[in-house]
Amino acid sequence: MAVPPYLPLPPMDRHISPRTGWTRAHWEAVADRLLAGVLPYASPRLAQYRLPGRTGCAGVHADGLEGYARTFLLAAFRIASAQGSVPGLVERYATGLDAGTDPASGEAWPRMGDMTQQLVEAASIVIGLHETRPWLWDQLDDKVRENTVAWLSDFRGKRVPDNNWRLFKVVTEQFLASVGAPHDQEAIDEGLDRLDDWYRGNGWYTDGPGRHFDYYNGWALHLYPLFWARIAGDGAHPDRTRVHRERLSDLLSAYPYFFGADGAPVHQGRSLTYRFAAVAPVWAGALAGATPLEPGLTRRIASGALRHFVERGVPDERGLLSLGWYEPFLPVTQPYSGPASSYWASKGFLGLLLPADHPVWTATERMLPVEESDTRLVLPEPGWLLHGTRDDGIVRLLNHGSDYNHPEPVPQVDDPHYSKLAYSTRTAPDAAAGAWTRALDNHFAVIGADGRPTRRRRIEPVRVTEHAATSRYSAPIAAPRAHGSDTDVRGGEVTVETTSFAHGSWEVRVHRVELTGVAPGAAVGVREGGYSVANPASPAAEAGSDTVESGVDTPGNGAATPRGDLGSVGSVPWAEARTVDGLHSVVIGLHGWRRAEVAHQVGANAFGPCSAVPVLYSDVDPQESGVFVTLVVLSGDAAHPGALAGSCRTEVATDGTVTVRLPDGTLFTA
């Protein structure tokens, strides 16, 4: 893809950047374009940036503050990278700071209150002030400094959610300490202690109580401790700083596996409109001297991600970051997201704090793991299994552990960016309201009498091994009627346990369904969808079934071997959706499935206006434990679903053991 003409960039350098062609100069050019793009929307005294778009739930004044704070973060990195010599930029944000903190200016920022957006933005402001200290803070009039301290001091005693917001208080109070102002040391210590409570190992935090695993792990929970240490001074808290650096290094050992060959990060979790902020931890590792990554790999990850979005129209022709992924798409946002929310993407420019002669800017780019070979990586803490394929550069995330729900008794919800069985670098879940209700893609559902699918709200991890991940979920099911009866029978509960096996672009899913409290003979349906693929126009679709033969002997040692006398077992349904650029999404019903189709939706997907999902359907006997086996394919190569359906072999033994032999001879047993 080509860079849009409205964003002129320096020439590419294929010598030091053979994978992306991008250099530090490209980063500076994009930063300058973003900072120029918001200027027409500044208030007269530059304290607020009221960008076009949906107003956030905090209101227009908080949105305007958000516009200042988050673009100031980017401006601070740019100012520091140029040692203060970016014409007009220091003066612009110093003027806005003066007006925003002066109660009589007419543009004063809203006062802080419990759980308010101002608490979030204070953190970006103090980070910006610290990183530009010689050129901005140290040059301010005493009155402006006094007003700024007074506004920031409002943080004291304010309640925050029990999640990454605690770290906003940590950095704000530490900045106040650094300028000799009264501050709350207890709040700093409590926030950092609480962060320790959320640590799960191998670099993974949950964002508060529960199983909240997503990019906040990198662009918040690892990032703010780094800035706290920079503000406090590296020697101030050596033990804490050492622990934070070790944890960041552990995270980064796995982090390159989240990026596809086209530079895209896996599309999972909330606040995805921050886009290339996903690369913040790789820069942070280099900045803190806490990374196992070679400098050329750090830059390859970061430049690849930024270039990926730029080539797809981000920022737009106005130089703005919309609320969306590529184009505006509100379902990737949250209710609190205002029109400037996306500018937390500024965190992705953290690398500009590294000097131009640092190895991350001068070393030759290295290949991503998925560019070198097929990959598979087990992440037990979040309950994920990552697998990538070199031929098409796609990375897939099999989700058996992250659900973004708080512990009981808080009511459970499901979010399409957490509840799906799988995510990838080339697809997004269908997330608009209607699609969310239908819950088709990458979901196994049981259908009760009301026609509603069960929801995968609380995900209970069971195990993650080298080749497979297992989890279960339970849900109520509406009361169906028995066949031939006009009498309602009470509803019950269903438990679905799913094991996913990863092998190249293939994934085998084994689902075990148990129903309790449902009357004999009641009609209960089941349904499973594959990946949703999106196009400017409706993706091509095809569905069918093939008669196959099967048979697998299982010796006493548990290993499986193909059997010579294969017997016919009937038809295997399959469905495929494919895009104009050759992305194929396929589901094949290896066991238990009756029919297949492709479902189309409009305006549901962040990757394009028209999306399609291949779907399988069947039913289950309430008196028996149902077993359903599916082959799921997401590939940039032709998938040939009919041939695949005829060449896979599946056996379900009387004890419930499932054995699947793939066309290349690979065997899986669950």
N, C-alpha and C positions, 0 to 999 in steps of 0.2 A: 504494500500500500504506500501511497505517496503522502507527504506532509501537505496539508491544505495550503493554498497560496497566500492566505491572509496571515500566515505565521512564518515569515522568512527566518531561516536558520543558517548558521555557518556551514561551510562545506564539511562533508563527512570525512573522517579519518579512518580508513580501513587498515592502516598500519598498526595503531595501538588498539583499535576497536574493530577487529575483524568480524565480530558477530553483529554489532549494531551500527557501527560507524559514528557513534555519538561520543562527544567529549565534554569536558567541563563547560566549554563555550556554549554548547547546546543547552545545558541546564540553565546557564545564566540568561540565555535568550528567552527561554520559556518563562522563567521567573519574571523577567522584565515585561513580557507580554501580559502575564497575569496581573501584575501590579498596575500596568497602564490600563488594562481593561476595566478595573473597578473604579478608577478615578472619576469618570463622568457621573458616578452615582454617589459621590461623597457629598456630605452636607457642607454648607458654606465655610464652616470653620474646621472641617475635616475630622470631626470627632465620630461621625457615623458614616457607614456605607450602606445605603438602603438599595439593595440590588433587586432587580425584577424577579418575580416568582412568588410562590405561595408563602404567605406569612406564617411564621412558626407560632406555636401555641403560647409562647411567652409575650407576643405582641411586637409591634413595629420598632419600639424603642430598644428592646432587647435585641431584635434582629439587626438594628443599626450598629449596636455595640459589637455584636458578633462579627459584623463585616469589618470593623476596625481591628478587633483583636486577632482574628485569624489571618487577615492579610498582613498585619504587623508582624506576625510570626515569620511569614515569608520574607517580608521586607528586612527583618532583623538578620536572617541568614544571608540575604543578599548584601546588606550593608557590611556585615562582618567579613564576607568573602572578599569585598573590595576595600577593606580597611577604611570604611567610611566614605570612600570617594565615588559614590553613586549620585550624580547631580540631583539635588532637590529631595531625595528620599528621606534623609534624616530630618530635614526641616518639615516635610509633610507630616510625618508621624509625631514629631515633637509638637507641632501646632495642634494636631488632633488630641494629643494627650492633655495639653493645656486646657482646651475647651471641654473635653470629656470629664475632667476632674474638677472643674470650676463650677460650683452650684449656680453661679450667676451668669453663665455664658449663653444660656439659651439652648445649648446642645449637651448639657450635662448627662452623663450616663446614669441609668437607673441605679438606685441604691440596692445593695444586696439584701436579700431576705432568705429565709429558710428554703432550701431546695430550688433556688432560682438560677436562671441561666447565667446571671452575672458571675456566679461562683465559678462556672466553667471557664468563662472568658478571662477572668482574673489570672488564671494560670498561664494562658498564652501571653498576656500582657507582661507578666513578670519575667517569663522566659525571654521575651523580646528585649525587655529593658536590661536584663543581665547580659545578654549576648552583644548588645550594642553599647555597653556601659561607657567606654571611653568617648564615643562620638555623640551620644544622646543624653543619657542620664547625667553624666558628669558635667555637661554643658548647660543643663536646665537652670532657670532661675530658682532661687530658694522657694518662692511661693508655689511654683508648679510642683516641685518635689514634695512640699508640705501637703498640697492638695491630693497628690497621687498617693502618698502614704495614708492620708485620711480615708480616701476611697477604698484602698486595699484593706485597711484595718477593719473595715465593716465586716470582713469575713469572720472575725472572731465571734465564737458562740453560735454561728449559724449551723443548722442541721444540714447534713448531706446524705444522699443514699449510701447504703453500705456496699459500695463497689468502687470503681476507679475514681469516682468523685473525691474520695478521701485523699487522693494524691494531689488534687488541685489545691487543697488546703495545705498540704505539706510544702509544695513549692512556693505558694504565696507567703506563708509564714516564714519560710527560710529566706525569701528575698527581703522581707521586712527586717529580719535579723541582720542581713548583710549590709543594710544601709543604716544600721544603728537605731532602728525604730522599735518601739515595743512590739513584742511578738509572743506567740503562744507555743512554747517549746513542747508542752504536753501534747498539743494537737499534732505536731510533727512526729513525735515518738509513737503516738497511738496509731497514726496513719501507716507508718512503716511497719509497726508490729502487726497491724491487720493485714497488710500485704503478705506477710509471712504466713498467716493463717490460710491464705488462699493458694499457697504453693503446693503443687501436686507432684513435682519432680521432673527431671529432664528438661527444664526450661519452661514448663507449662504452669501457668496460673489459671484458675477460674476467676472470672470477673465477679467477685462476690460469692455468697453461698450458693450452692447448686453446681450444675455442670454447664457453665457458660464459657465455652471455648470458641474463639474466633480471632480475628485480627486485632481486637483490643489487647490481646496478650502481648503483641509486639508494639503497636503504636500508642499504647497507654501504660500498661502494667510494667513493662520493661523501660519505657522511655522516660517517664517522670522521675523514677529513682536516679536515672542518669543525670537529669537536669538538677535534681536536688543536690547531688554530689558536686556538680559543677558550681552551683551557687554557694554551697557551704564551703567548698574547697576540698580537693581530693584528700588532704591529710586530716580533715576534721573528724571523720568517722570511718577509720580504715577497715574495721571489721564488717560493718554494714556494706560499705562500698565493695569490698572484696566478694562478699556473698552475691550481691547484685550482678557483678561482672561475671562471676562463674555461672550464674543462672542464665544470663544473656548468651554467653558462649554456648551453653548446652542447647538453648533454643536454636541458635544459628547453625548448629551442626545438621539439623533437619530442614531448615528453612528453604534452601535452594530447591528442594523437591516439590515445593508448592507452585512453581512457575513453569508455564509451558514454553515451548520453543519460540512462540510468537511474542513472548514477554508477559503474557497475561497471568495474573494471579488466579488461583482457584476462587470461583465465585460462591462464597459461603459466608454466612454470618450477617450481622447488622451493620448499618452505617456504611454500606458499600459505596455510597456516593463520595466517600473520601478517596476512593480509587487508589492512586499510586502512593498514598500514605502507607500502604502495605509494605513498602520498602524501607520505612523508617528504621526498623531494628537492624538492618544490615549496615546502614550508615552508622547507627549508634554503636554497633560493635567495633567498627573501625575507629570511631571517635574516642571510645573508652579504652581502646587496646584490649578488647574482650571478645575477640572473634577467632574462630578456627578457620575462617574462609580466607583463601588467597585474595589479595587485593584485586586482581583481575576478575575474579568471580563476583566479588562485591559489586564492582561497577557493572558487570554484565547483568546481574539481577536488576539493579536499580535503573540503568539506562534502558534496558529492554522493556521494563514496565512503563516508564515514562513515554518512550517512543511508541509503544503499543497504543496508548490512549491518544497521543497527538495525531497519529496516522488515522485515527477513527473519529477525528473532529473534536477532540478535547484539548484545549478550550475551544469554544465555538467561534464563529466569525466576529463576535464582539470582544473576544478575549476573555469570556466568562466561563466559569464552571457551573453547569446547570445541576439541578437536583436530578441525578440519574446516573447512568453507567456510561454509555456512549452519548445517547441523546437523552433529553429529559424523560424520566421514568420514576414517578413518585413512589411506587411500591418498594423501591430499594431504600427509602427513607423511613424515618420515624415521625410520630406526631410533633416532636419538639424540633424537627428540622426546619429552619428558616432558610431564606434564599441565599444566605452566606454560609450555611452549614458546610457545604462542600469544601470550603477553604481550609478545613483541617487537612486537606491534601498538602498543605504547606509543609507538614511534617516530612513528606517525601523528599524535601529539598535540604534536609539536615546535612547532607554531605558537603554543602557549600561552606560549612564551618571548617572543613579540612583544607589546609593550604594547597595551592595549585601544584606544589611539588610533592605532595603526599603520594605514596605508592598507589592508592586507590584511583588516582587520576593519571598516573604515568605508566602503570603496569599494563601489559597486553591483556586484553579480555580473555577470560577462560570460558569454556563451554559450560552450559547448565548440565546437570545430571541427565535430563531427558534428551539432550542433544548428543550425549555420548553413548547411551544404551537404554534399553528398556529398564524401568526402575520399579522397585516395590519397597515400601518403607512402612514399618509398623510403629504406631504412636500409641502406646497403651494408655497414657494419661488422659488424652481427650477421647480415646476409643476410636481412633481413625486408622484406616489402612490406605495409604497413598500408592497409586500405581500409574506409571507413565509409559508411553510408547514412543520410541525414537522415530519410527517411520512417519507418524503424523504430528509428533510434538505435543500430544494432548496429555495432560495430567488429570487424573480422576481421584476424588476423595470419597471413600466409602465410610459413611457416618454411622458409628455404633456407640456413640457416647455423648454428643453435645446436643442439648435440647433447649437451653436458655430458660429453664424453669427453676423457680425457687423451691426449697424443701417444703414438704407438707407442713401445715395444712393450707398453704396458699393455693388458690384455684389454679389448675394447670391450663396452659394455652399451647397452641402449636403455631409455629411461624415457619413459612415455607423456606426460609433461609437457614433453618436449623433442623427441621423435622424430617427432611428427605433422607432416603437411603444413600443417595450419592450426589455429588457435585463435580464440576469439572472446570477447566480453563476455557472451554469452548461453548459452554451452555450455562443457562440460568434457569432456576425454577420458574414455572408459571406462577406469578405472585400477585396479580391483580385480584380484586375482591371476588369476582365470579370464579376465577381459576382456583383461588384459595379454597373456596367452598367445595369445588369438585374434587380437589386433591388427587389429580390423576398421576402426575409425573413422579417417577422414582418413589412410589409409595405402594405398599401392599395394604389393601383395605378389605374389611368384611362389611357386607351390606345388609342391613336389617330391613324390617318391614317398612320403615319410613323412607327407604331409598338413600339414606345418608351414609357415607363411608365412615368407618371408625377412624379416629385421629391418633397419630403417633405423637402423643404429647410428652409424657415422661419416658425417656429412653433408659432402660436398665441394661448397662453393659454386662455381658457374661464373660467373654474372653476375646483377646486379640492375639493371634499367633502370626508366624511368619507369612502364612499364605491365606489366612482367613480371619474374619471378625464376626462375632456373634453378639446379638442383643435381643431384648424382648420388649414388648409393650403390651399393656392391658387397657381395655376400653369397654364401656357399656355398649350393649347392642339393643336396638329397639325391639319391642315385642312383635314377632311375626305370627301369622296364623298358620296352623297346620294345613297341609294339603287337603282340600275337600271339606274344610271346616269353616264355619262362620264365627267360630268362637275365638276371641283373642286369648293368647297365652302370654304369660308374663315375660318380660325381657330378661336378659341375662348379661353375661360378661364374656368377652373373648380375650384370649391371650395369644399373641403371635410372636413366635421366636424365629428369628431370621439369622442365617449364616451366609456370609458373602465370601466367595473365593475369587481372588483376582489372578488373571493370567493374560498378560498382554492387553489387548483391547477388549477382551472378554471378561465377563463377570458371571459366575454361577451363583444364583440365590436359592437357598433351600429354606422354605417357610413351613413351619409347623403350627397348626391352628388348633386351639383347644377352646371349646364352648362349654360354658356352665350356665345352668338355669334356663336353657332353651328347650322347649318341648320337643319330643320325638316327632319327626315328620315335618318340622317347620322348614320353610324354604329360606335358606341363608346363602347369599351370593358372596363371591370373592372376586377381587380385581387387582391387577397390578399394571403399572405403567413404567415405561423406560424413560430415558432422557427426553426432555422437551428440546426440540431444535427450532430455530427461528430464522425467518427470511423476511425481506421486504415484501415478497408475495408468498402465498400459501405454499409451504413445503410439499414436495411430491410425496405421495402415499401409496402403499401397496400392502395388502394382507392376503393370507392364504393358509393352506395347511398341506402337510406332506405325510404320506404313509411311511413309517419307519419301522425298522427292526431293532431289537435291543436284546441285551443279555450280558450280564457281567458276573463272573464267579468271584466270590470273596473267600480266599483261603483263611484258615484259622488264625494266621498271624495278622489279619486285618488288612493286608494289602489286596489290591484288586488287579485281576488280569482279564484281558478280553477272552470271551468264549467263542469257539468256532461256530457252533450251531445256533445262530441267532434266530429268535422267533419273532414274528410280526406282532406289534402291539398297537397298531392303529395309527391314527393321524395325529400330527403335532401341529398346532396352530402357530402362526407367526405373523408379525406385522413390522413394517419399516416406514420410517419417515426420513426424508433426505433433503438437504438444502442445495441451492444452486452452486455453492462452492464445494460440494462434495462431502459434506458431513453427514454420516449415516447413523441413525438411531434405530436399533432393532430389539425386539423381544421375541423369544422363541419359547413356547410352552413345552418343556421337556417332560413334565409329569403333572397330571391332575387338571390340566387346562382344556377347555372345550372350544373356545373360539377367540378370534382376535380382530381388532380393527385399529384404525388410526383416528384419533380425536383432534380436531382443529380448534384453535382459539385465536382471537384477535385482541390486540392491545394488552396482552397478559405477560409479556416477556421482555426483559431488559435488553436482549440481544437483537430484537427486531419486532415489527408490528404484527407479524403472522407467525404463529408457532403451531407445532404438531407433536403429538405424543403417541407412540405405538402402545396399545393396551391389550391385555389378556383378560378373559372372563371365565368364570366357572362357578360351581357351588360346592357346599360342604355339608355333610350329614351331621346334624347336631349331636348324634350319639357316638360319633367317631372322631378321632383326631385326624384332621386332614393334613396331607403333605403335598406341597406344591413346589415344583422345581422350575426355575426360569433361567434361560441364558440371556443376558443383557449385553448388548454391544453398543459402544460408541466409538466410531472410527472415521478417520479421514480417508480410509481405503474402502473400496467396494466391499460390502458385507456379505452378499449372496445368501440371504436368509433361508431360501429354499434348500440350498445345498448344505448349509449348516444344520438345518432341522433334520435332514436325512442322514447326517454323518455323526451326530452325537449319540451316545449310548447311555441310558439311565436305568437304574434298578433301585426299587424300594423294597428292602427285605421285610420279612414278617415282623422283625423286631424294630422296624422303623428306620434302620440304617439306609442312608441314601448314598449310592455310588454313581458318579458321572464320569464318563470317558469322553474327552473332547476330541475333535478330529485329528489333532497332532499327537494323540496318545496320552496326553496328560490326564491323570486320574485324581478325582477329588472324592473324599468320603466324609459324610457328616452323620 
